[in-house]
């Protein structure tokens, strides 16, 4: 019997989609046991983001920008780099 493997996946449109590449032959049957993970994203309002930027301004040292729009642009560019293939 094969060793169990733990992976992360998302559920979209009624389909479980692995977040990791699986080295399995096409059509391989699987037995799944899963747990629902807490949502990783919490959207802040523009006002909440502005307040957070003000509180963090000293530690950021201008790296991310000083306005909500500059910080949002920086974070958007960073998120795009997270999805790149290695």
N, C-alpha and C positions, 0 to 999 in steps of 0.2 A: 504494500500500500504506500502511495506517495506521501511525502512529508507535507503537512498543511502549510500554506503560504498566506501571509497577510498582505493585503493591498488596500489602497484607498481608491474610492470610486465616487462618481456622482450619479444621480438619478435624474434623467431628462426625458421627457416625452414617453414615459413608460419603459425606458431602457436603462439598465445599469451600465455605465461607461467607466472602464478602468482609467485611472489617472497615470498608471504605470504601464509600460509595454509588457505584454504577456507573451512568453515564449511557449505557445501552445499550437498544436495542429488545428487547422480550420475544422469546425464542427465538434471539437472536444466537449464532452459533457462535463459539467462541474456541479459540485454540491456547495452551496453558499450558506454561510452563517454570517449575519451582519449586525452591526449596531449603528444607530443613527447618531452622527456627531453633531455637536452644537454648531450653529451657523457661525462662520468665521468673519463675516462682514456685518458691520453695523454702520449705516449711513448717518452722518451728522448733517445737520442743517448748515447752510452757509454761515449763519450767525454763530453756531457752535464751533465751526471750523475757524472762524475769525477769532473767537475768544481763545481757542486752543493755540493758535499761532501767536497771539499776544503773550500768552503765558510762557510759551517756549522760545520766544524771540532771543533771549540771552544765550541759550544753549545751542541754537541753530547757527548762529554766527553768519547769517546771510546765505547759507548753503542752499536752502530750499526756496528762498525768496521771502518777501515781506508782506505780500498780499495773498488773499485766498486764491485768486486766479493764478498767481505765480506758483503757489504751492500745489494747486490742483494740476497744473501743467507738468510740474516736476514729478508728481506721483504717477500721473498717467504715463509718462515716458518710462518710469521705473517699472510699472506693471507690465508694459509691453516687453521689456527685457526679461521678465520672469517667465514668459511663455515661449521663449526661443528654444530651438532644438540644439542640443549639444552633440 
